[in-house]
């Protein structure tokens, strides 16, 4: 049995069982995939704007990839 989820004002911690059957895991995966698609259908433009804003405000100082150390 899993522990109940823990909520705070800003987060929800969810415990995922480690003994699901492959069928159970696949069913949950399908639901999440459908939820993602439904959110994208309803909020595609807003999500694209958010992605753009996130990239625009990305601080390269914290980027773990060194552009001078690329193999190509």
LOVODO-799572 format. One line per 2 residues: number of its first residue (from 1); their letters; for each residue x, y, z of N, C-alpha, C. Coordinates in pm, whole numbers, always signed. Layout:
N
NUM) A) X,Y,Z,X,Y,Z,X,Y,Z; ...
END
This chain:
72
1) XX) +84,-118,+0,+0,+0,+0,+88,+123,+0; +47,+224,-73,+127,+345,-81,+88,+442,+29
3) XX) +180,+532,+57,+152,+637,+152,+60,+738,+85; -25,+806,+162,-109,+909,+101,-22,+1024,+53
5) XX) -72,+1097,-46,+6,+1209,-96,+10,+1320,+7; +115,+1400,-2,+137,+1509,+92,+120,+1640,+17
7) XX) +41,+1731,+70,+18,+1861,+7,+72,+1972,+95; +134,+2070,+29,+165,+2196,+93,+103,+2303,+6
9) XX) +125,+2427,+42,+65,+2537,-35,+117,+2541,-178; +236,+2489,-203,+295,+2503,-335,+325,+2371,-405
11) XX) +315,+2260,-338,+351,+2132,-400,+252,+2023,-364; +255,+1919,-445,+182,+1797,-416,+283,+1684,-437
13) XX) +310,+1611,-333,+401,+1498,-343,+317,+1372,-358; +341,+1298,-462,+261,+1180,-492,+349,+1057,-489
15) XX) +307,+957,-417,+380,+831,-410,+327,+738,-520; +417,+685,-600,+379,+594,-707,+413,+452,-663
17) XX) +316,+362,-669,+343,+224,-627,+455,+161,-710; +532,+76,-647,+641,+9,-718,+602,-133,-759
19) XX) +479,-172,-734,+437,-309,-765,+320,-314,-863; +311,-215,-951,+208,-220,-1054,+239,-330,-1153
21) XX) +135,-386,-1208,+156,-478,-1320,+190,-392,-1442; +248,-452,-1543,+274,-375,-1666,+146,-314,-1723
23) XX) +36,-385,-1710,-92,-334,-1760,-137,-211,-1683; -119,-213,-1551,-157,-99,-1469,-69,+22,-1502
25) XX) +60,-1,-1513,+152,+108,-1547,+118,+166,-1684; +86,+81,-1779,+50,+127,-1913,-79,+210,-1911
27) XX) -176,+167,-1832,-303,+241,-1822,-279,+381,-1766; -198,+392,-1663,-167,+523,-1606,-92,+608,-1707
29) XX) +3,+548,-1776,+80,+618,-1878,-12,+672,-1987; -109,+592,-2030,-204,+636,-2133,-288,+754,-2085
31) XX) -332,+749,-1961,-412,+859,-1906,-329,+988,-1904; -205,+977,-1859,-118,+1095,-1855,-95,+1149,-1996
33) XX) -75,+1060,-2091,-54,+1101,-2230,-178,+1172,-2284; -295,+1119,-2256,-420,+1182,-2301,-440,+1317,-2233
35) XX) -406,+1326,-2106,-416,+1452,-2034,-323,+1557,-2096; -202,+1516,-2128,-107,+1606,-2193,-162,+1656,-2326
37) XX) -217,+1567,-2406,-275,+1606,-2535,-391,+1703,-2517; -477,+1676,-2419,-592,+1762,-2395,-548,+1902,-2349
39) XX) -447,+1908,-2264,-394,+2038,-2221,-335,+2112,-2339; -260,+2041,-2424,-200,+2105,-2541,-309,+2160,-2634
41) XX) -416,+2084,-2655,-525,+2132,-2741,-587,+2260,-2688; -601,+2270,-2559,-665,+2386,-2500,-573,+2506,-2477
43) XX) -443,+2481,-2465,-352,+2587,-2426,-227,+2596,-2513; -232,+2548,-2636,-112,+2542,-2719,-43,+2677,-2731
45) XX) -117,+2782,-2764,-54,+2914,-2781,+8,+2965,-2651; -63,+2949,-2541,-12,+2994,-2413,+112,+2913,-2372
47) XX) +108,+2783,-2398,+224,+2700,-2365,+344,+2737,-2450; +322,+2764,-2579,+432,+2806,-2666,+492,+2938,-2618
49) XX) +406,+3031,-2578,+456,+3158,-2524,+536,+3136,-2397; +487,+3048,-2312,+558,+3018,-2188,+694,+2955,-2216
51) XX) +699,+2859,-2310,+827,+2800,-2349,+923,+2909,-2397; +873,+2999,-2482,+955,+3108,-2534,+1006,+3197,-2421
53) XX) +917,+3233,-2328,+959,+3316,-2214,+1063,+3246,-2129; +1044,+3118,-2108,+1140,+3042,-2027,+1277,+3040,-2094
55) XX) +1279,+3020,-2224,+1406,+3020,-2296,+1470,+3158,-2298; +1388,+3260,-2313,+1438,+3397,-2317,+1502,+3436,-2185
57) XX) +1447,+3387,-2075,+1499,+3423,-1943,+1601,+3323,-1891; +1639,+3230,-1975,+1738,+3129,-1935,+1872,+3197,-1913
59) XX) +1932,+3172,-1801,+2062,+3231,-1769,+2172,+3137,-1815; +2248,+3174,-1920,+2352,+3083,-1971,+2462,+3055,-1870
61) XX) +2475,+3138,-1767,+2576,+3114,-1665,+2549,+2982,-1592; +2422,+2943,-1583,+2384,+2821,-1515,+2368,+2703,-1611
63) XX) +2397,+2725,-1738,+2384,+2619,-1838,+2500,+2521,-1822; +2471,+2393,-1798,+2580,+2296,-1778,+2657,+2264,-1906
65) XX) +2605,+2305,-2021,+2673,+2276,-2148,+2763,+2393,-2184; +2890,+2364,-2200,+2986,+2466,-2240,+2991,+2471,-2393
67) XX) +2946,+2581,-2455,+2942,+2587,-2602,+3081,+2578,-2665; +3185,+2609,-2590,+3322,+2600,-2643,+3377,+2458,-2635
69) XX) +3304,+2369,-2570,+3351,+2232,-2550,+3264,+2130,-2625; +3197,+2174,-2730,+3114,+2082,-2808,+3200,+2000,-2903
71) XX) +3165,+1874,-2926,+3249,+1786,-3010,+3233,+1810,-3159; +3155,+1906,-3199,+3135,+1931,-3342,+3153,+2076,-3374
END
